[in-house]
């Protein structure tokens, strides 16, 4: 048995409690202008034997942990002493700690890495899903990333087989539904890909989470980005839509486009206005919208459509009804991690501290202050 397991660099925030099983390495597309996650890497499909060996290693470690915590004197807890025993048996921390974390969260969820595991041949993916369910009987939910173009190429029958084998949810980075913008950012997918691929996934009974990137249209395409992305979402009716506001990261093609004057970013408040247009355009769907990332200014824009649409738009209106200084204080508090909701402005001690900080920097011009806020956000990337 191996003493370690291989894991990739990322997973969706909502999969924080999931066991990560790496079935592919890196991203088969790896050209999106805003992304640098897989820079300098080569896409590979891991050999089936390696994947299965990782799964069996997880099973072995999980069994040893369960035996130890359930033994007399084990106190039903995973202690540091237990970790030392596992290390002494030859298991590496890189294998043990993910399994400990997974079991402490219930041991029920698995996420297949890396960037597009659905690119596997369907029989191979089905074999992996079945092997996970057979080897790890506590698993109730298995999820994966997928590109829209990949989903479009698979048949409805293939998705039926994948669903029957145990895949519960697919995460897709739609980013935008506006074709000129998708071409500009080199997404490699079209609005038609998004819609057809998403509908196939939904028709198979697999839960679908679409990621939308407010701000991606920049000043040039903000209205088209909001309108056409809402249209694509309306046509798909995914189970979840998650907002991931754009932050232009250095060492990306989009950063170089910005440097060349080919792309001009929105301000945070302009991005929020774009989100309002996007939500306003969502019609005729039953979707849960979530704003669960620190890069999003207003985390409380969250709810079920259609019943919560007015309330979510009201949160945005409430922000813009604040005086300019209060909006700036909230932005600073949000970026420093003090604020999560607009009601947090009522915390007098924090509010006064932030107001004093702004007073000390009152001599700065607007551009310099925005750069300070941007520098803070950089730490979250």
N, C-alpha and C positions, 0 to 999 in steps of 0.2 A: 504494500500500500504506500502511496506517496505521502510525504510529510508536509506538503503544502498544496495550495490551490491557486490558480491563476485568476486574477481579477483585473478588469479594465479601469479606465480613469473616471468615467462618469456614469450617473444614473439619474432618472428624474427625481426631484425633491420628494415627490409623493411616494417614492420607493425606498425611503430611508430605513424602513424596517425589514426590507427584503433581503434574502440571501442572493448574492450576485454570482451567477453562473456564466462564465464567458464562453460563448459558442463561436463568436467571430472576433477577430482582432481589428480594431480601428474602423474606418468608414469607407465603404466602397465608392462613394462619390467624392467626398473630401475637397469640394471646390467652392462651397458657400462663402461669399465674400466677407461675411460677418464673423466667421468661425475660425479659430486656430487650434481647436482641441487636438486634432490629429495631424498637425503640421509635421512633415518629414517622415510620416509613417507609411507603411504598405498594408493594404487590406489583405487579410488572410482568413480562410475558414479553418478553424481548428480541427484536427483529426478527431473522428468520432471516438476513438479509443481514449484520447486525452480528456475529452469532455466527460466521458463516463467515469474515468478514473477520478476526476475531481469530485464528481457526485458521490462516488463510493467513499472517498476520503471524508467528505462532509458527513456522510452517514456514520462512518466509524467514529469520528470525533463526537458527534451528537450522542451516539450510544454510550460512549465512555463517560460523557458528561452526565447523562441521565442516570447511569448506574451509580456514579459517585454522589450526586446530590440526593439520590433516593436511598442510599445505604445508611445503616445505623450510624448516627453521629454526623451525617451529612448535612443536617439542618435544612435540607431542601433548598440550599443556596449555592450559587457558583462563586466560590471564594478564590482568593489569590493563591491559596495552597493548592486548589484543584488545578489552576493554570500551571503551576510549577510541575505538578505530576504529569500533565499532558506534555509539557516541554521535555521533561525527562524521558518520556516515552518516544521522543523523536519528532513530535509534531511541531512545526514552526509557528511562531506568533502570527504570521501572515495567514495561516490556515485556522488556527484556534480562535483568534479574536473575532473574525467575522461570524463564526458559528456560534460563539458565546452571545454575541449581540443579537443574532437572529433568533436563537432560542429564548433569550430574555424578552423578546417582542412577540413571542408566541409560536415561532417556527412554522408559520403558515404561508408566507409569501416568498416568491422567487422571481427575480428579474433576470432575463436573458440579455447579456451584453454581447457586442458593443453597439455601434451606431445603427445597425440595420440587420438584425438577426433573421428577419423574414426573407432575406435574400437567399437563404439556404434552400436547397431543393426540398420540396414539400415532404417527401418520404423521410428524409433525414431529420427535418424539424419534428415531424410526428414521432419518430423514434426517440429523439431526445426528450420530448415532452412526456412520453409514456415511461421512459426510464426514470425520469425525475419522480413521477407519481408513484411508481413501483418501489423505488429505492428510499424515498422520503415520504412515508405515508401521512405525515401531518400536514403536508402541503395542500392548501386549498385554492391558491391563486397564483397563476404564472403570467407574467407580463413581458413586453418587449417593445423596443423602438422599431419603427418601420418607416421607410420613405414612401410617399404617395405613389411615385412611379412604380415602385416594387409592388405595392398593393394592387395597382391597376393591372399589372401583368399577370397576377395570379387569378385563377378562375374562382367562381363562386364555390364550386365543388371542392377545390383545394382548401378554401377557408373553412368549409364545413368539416373537413377532415382535421384541420388544425384545431378548430374549436372542440371537436369531440375528443381529441387527444389531451386537451386540458389548458390551452391558451385562453386566459381570461380577459386580458386587456391589451390593446395596442396603443402606444404613444406615437403620434405623428407630429413632426415639426412643420406645420403648414406655413408659418411665418406670415404669408400674405396670400390673398386670392387674386391679386392684380397682375396679369400676365407681363406687362412691360417691366414692372418692378421685379417679378420673379426672374426674368431674363437678366436684368441689371445686376442683381445680387448673385447670379449664377447658381440658382437653386436647383436647376435640373428637373423641375417639375412645373406643370402648368395648372391653371385653375381646373381644367378638365381632369387632370390626373388626381388632384385633390378630391374632386367630387366623386368620380367613378371609384377610385380606390376606397374612399371612406364609406361609400354606400355598400360596397361588397363586404367590408368588415362588419358593418352594422347588420346586414342581411343574414350573416352567419351567426348572429347572436353574440359576437365578441364586443365587449365594452370598448369604446373608442374615446381617446383623449386627444384633442387637437390643440397645439400650441400656436398662439398668435403673438406677433411681435409688434406692439405699438411703437411708433416712431420710425419704423423701418422705411417708410416712404419718404422721410425727410421733408423739407419744405416744398420740394417739387411735386410730390405725389401723395401728400397726406390725405386729401379728400378721396382720391381714387382708392388708395390703400384701405381706408376705413370702409368705403362703400362696397368694394368688390370682395373684401374679406368677409364682410357680413353676409353677402350674397352666397359665397361658397359655404359658409357655416349653415345658412338656412337650407341649402340644398342637401347637406349631409345629415343634419340634426345629430351631431355627436353627443355622447353622454356627458362629456366634460369639455369645456374650453378653458385653457389656462393662459393668462396673460404673462408675457415675458418682455418687459420694455427693453428697447434697444439701448445698449451702451457700446459705443464704438471702441473696440479694443485695439491697442497697438499691435503691430505685426500681423495685421489682417489686410486683405485686399480692400475692404471698405475703409479702413484707416488711410490707406494710400490714396483711395479715391477722394477722401475728404481733404487730404493734403494737396491734391491736384485741383481742388475746387469743383469736383464732379458730384459731390454729395454734401449737403448742408443739413446738419442735425437739427431736430426740433428742440426747443427748450422743454423742461419738465412740464411746464404749464401747457405748452402747445401739444405735447404728447397726451396730456390728460384730456384736452379738448378733442383729440383724435379718438381716444377711448370712448368719449361720450358719443361721438358720431357713430362709432362702431356698434356700441350697445343699442343706440337708437335704431339702427338698421336691422337688428335681429328680430325676426318675425316668424310666427308659425312653428316654433320649435319648442321642445322640452329638454333643455340643456342646463347643466349646472356650470355657471361661470365662476372662476376662482382666480384670485390675484395674490398668490401665495409665494411671492419672491421679493427680496429686499430691494431689487431694482425698480419695483413698482412703487410709485409714490403713495397710492392709497390702497392699502391691503384690504380694507373693509369693503371694497367693491366686490362683493361675493353674494351669490344667491342663485335661485332656481328660476329659470325662464318658463313661462311668461310672468308668473305671479310676482317676482321680485324686481322686475325691470324698473318700475318707477322708483323703488327705494334705492337701487344702485345709482340711477341717474341723479337722484336726490343727494347722494353722498358727494358727487362731483359738484353739483350746484352749491352745496353747503361750503365746500372748499373755496369756490370762487366768490362766495359772498363775504368771505373774510377780508379784512383790510390787508393791504399789501404786506405790511410788516408781519402780520400774523401768519400769512401764507409762507413767508420766508422763514419764520421761526419754526413752523411745522416741517418745512423741507429740511432744515438743518437738524431738527430733532429726529426726523425719520432716518436721515443718512447716518447719524451718530448712534442709531439703535435705541433711542429713548422713546420714540413714538411709534405706535402701530395703528392708532385710530385717532380721528379728529378730537374725540373727547379727551385724549391725553393732553391737549393744550391746557386743560384745567389743572394740571399738576403744577402748582405755583412755584415750587422750588426749582424744578427743571426749566419751566418757562422763564423765570427770572435769570437763570444762569445762561440760557441761550440768548436771551435779549441782551444781556451784558456782553456776551461774545460778539454779537452783531454790532453793538455800540463801539467796541474796541476796533472793529474793522470798518467803521463807517466811512473812513477816508478812502477805502478801496473803491475802484470803479466797478461797475456791474460785471464786466468781463472777468476781473480778477476774483470777485466773489464766486462767480459761477465756476471758475476753475478750481477754487478751493473745494466746493461741493463735489465737483467731478472727481477730484483727487480722492476724496473720501469714498466715493462709489467704487473707484478702481480697486479698493481693498476687498470688495465683495466678489470680484471676478475670479 
